[in-house]
Amino acid sequence: MSNLPRGYRAFRKKHPEVYAAYEALGKTAAESGPLDEKTRELIKLGMAAAPGSESAVQSHVHRALEAGAPPAEIEHALTLGINTLGFPTMMAALSWAWKAIEDHKE
């Protein structure tokens, strides 16, 4: 993925073995079930929104777009959190997603 956050890239460079193990675990988890890549990324997007992780939301927006999710599906995935996360948290995640969608166009 080309739009990794700076801190993520720095960690990868400083700790390549830990990063490789982390990536391998994520790949194994992703491939262990029936969900397609787009669905997995939309689910991870919602999970990133729950704790209010701006960089994770933006990362999973980019990944979802690359997996074929149109912006409308990304917005819907986040809007579904309005009752679970609360309006302010959902709106924060949605605003981060809008920025990532715009950045992805560049």
The 8 nearest C-alpha neighbors of each residue, nearest first, counted from 0:
[[1, 2, 3, 62, 61, 65, 58, 59],
 [0, 2, 3, 61, 4, 62, 103, 58],
 [3, 1, 0, 4, 58, 61, 103, 57],
 [2, 4, 1, 7, 5, 58, 8, 0],
 [5, 3, 7, 6, 8, 2, 54, 58],
 [4, 6, 8, 7, 9, 3, 10, 2],
 [7, 5, 9, 8, 4, 10, 3, 11],
 [6, 8, 10, 4, 5, 9, 11, 3],
 [9, 7, 11, 5, 6, 10, 12, 4],
 [10, 8, 6, 12, 11, 7, 13, 5],
 [9, 11, 13, 7, 12, 8, 14, 6],
 [10, 12, 8, 15, 14, 18, 9, 13],
 [13, 11, 9, 10, 14, 15, 8, 18],
 [12, 14, 10, 11, 9, 15, 8, 18],
 [15, 13, 11, 17, 16, 12, 10, 18],
 [14, 16, 18, 11, 17, 12, 19, 13],
 [17, 15, 19, 18, 14, 20, 11, 21],
 [16, 18, 20, 19, 14, 15, 21, 11],
 [17, 19, 21, 15, 16, 11, 20, 14],
 [18, 20, 16, 22, 21, 17, 15, 23],
 [21, 19, 23, 17, 18, 22, 24, 16],
 [20, 22, 18, 24, 19, 23, 17, 25],
 [21, 23, 25, 19, 24, 20, 18, 26],
 [24, 22, 20, 26, 25, 21, 19, 27],
 [25, 23, 27, 21, 22, 26, 20, 28],
 [24, 26, 22, 28, 23, 27, 29, 21],
 [27, 25, 29, 23, 24, 28, 22, 30],
 [26, 28, 24, 30, 29, 25, 31, 23],
 [27, 29, 25, 31, 26, 30, 24, 32],
 [30, 28, 26, 27, 31, 25, 32, 39],
 [29, 31, 27, 28, 32, 26, 33, 34],
 [32, 30, 28, 29, 27, 33, 26, 34],
 [31, 33, 30, 34, 29, 28, 35, 27],
 [32, 34, 35, 31, 30, 29, 36, 39],
 [35, 33, 32, 38, 39, 36, 29, 37],
 [34, 36, 38, 37, 39, 33, 29, 32],
 [35, 37, 39, 38, 66, 40, 34, 29],
 [38, 36, 66, 40, 39, 35, 63, 68],
 [37, 39, 41, 40, 35, 36, 34, 42],
 [40, 38, 36, 42, 37, 41, 43, 34],
 [39, 41, 43, 63, 37, 42, 38, 44],
 [40, 42, 44, 38, 43, 39, 63, 37],
 [41, 43, 39, 45, 44, 40, 38, 46],
 [44, 42, 46, 40, 45, 41, 47, 39],
 [45, 43, 41, 47, 59, 42, 46, 56],
 [46, 44, 48, 42, 43, 47, 77, 49],
 [45, 47, 43, 49, 44, 48, 42, 50],
 [48, 46, 44, 56, 45, 55, 49, 52],
 [47, 49, 51, 45, 46, 92, 50, 56],
 [48, 50, 46, 51, 47, 84, 45, 88],
 [51, 49, 52, 48, 47, 46, 88, 84],
 [52, 50, 48, 49, 53, 47, 88, 92],
 [51, 53, 55, 47, 54, 50, 48, 56],
 [52, 54, 56, 55, 51, 57, 95, 92],
 [53, 55, 57, 56, 52, 58, 4, 95],
 [56, 54, 58, 52, 57, 53, 47, 59],
 [57, 55, 53, 59, 47, 58, 54, 44],
 [56, 58, 60, 54, 99, 55, 59, 96],
 [59, 57, 55, 61, 60, 56, 54, 62],
 [58, 60, 62, 44, 56, 61, 57, 63],
 [59, 61, 57, 63, 62, 58, 56, 64],
 [62, 60, 64, 58, 59, 63, 65, 57],
 [61, 63, 59, 65, 60, 64, 66, 58],
 [64, 62, 66, 60, 40, 68, 65, 61],
 [63, 65, 68, 61, 67, 66, 62, 60],
 [64, 66, 62, 63, 67, 61, 68, 37],
 [67, 65, 63, 37, 64, 68, 62, 36],
 [68, 66, 64, 65, 69, 37, 63, 62],
 [67, 69, 64, 63, 66, 72, 37, 70],
 [68, 70, 71, 72, 64, 67, 73, 63],
 [71, 69, 73, 72, 74, 68, 100, 64],
 [72, 70, 74, 69, 73, 75, 68, 76],
 [73, 71, 75, 74, 70, 69, 76, 68],
 [74, 72, 70, 76, 75, 71, 77, 69],
 [75, 73, 71, 77, 72, 76, 78, 70],
 [74, 76, 78, 72, 77, 73, 71, 79],
 [77, 75, 73, 79, 74, 78, 72, 41],
 [76, 78, 74, 79, 75, 80, 45, 93],
 [77, 79, 75, 80, 81, 76, 74, 89],
 [80, 78, 77, 76, 81, 75, 82, 83],
 [79, 81, 83, 78, 84, 77, 82, 89],
 [80, 82, 85, 86, 78, 79, 89, 84],
 [83, 81, 85, 80, 84, 86, 79, 89],
 [82, 84, 80, 81, 85, 79, 49, 86],
 [85, 83, 80, 81, 82, 88, 49, 89],
 [86, 84, 81, 82, 88, 87, 83, 89],
 [85, 87, 81, 89, 88, 90, 84, 82],
 [88, 86, 90, 89, 85, 91, 84, 81],
 [89, 87, 91, 90, 86, 85, 84, 92],
 [88, 90, 86, 92, 87, 91, 81, 80],
 [91, 89, 93, 87, 92, 88, 86, 94],
 [90, 92, 88, 94, 93, 89, 87, 95],
 [93, 91, 95, 89, 90, 94, 48, 96],
 [92, 94, 90, 96, 91, 95, 89, 97],
 [93, 95, 97, 91, 96, 92, 90, 98],
 [96, 94, 92, 98, 93, 97, 57, 99],
 [95, 97, 93, 99, 94, 98, 57, 100],
 [98, 96, 100, 94, 99, 95, 93, 101],
 [97, 99, 101, 95, 96, 100, 102, 94],
 [98, 100, 102, 96, 57, 101, 97, 103],
 [99, 101, 97, 103, 98, 102, 96, 104],
 [100, 102, 98, 104, 99, 103, 97, 105],
 [103, 101, 99, 104, 105, 100, 98, 97],
 [102, 104, 100, 101, 105, 99, 61, 2],
 [103, 105, 101, 102, 100, 99, 61, 64],
 [104, 103, 102, 101, 100, 99, 2, 98]]
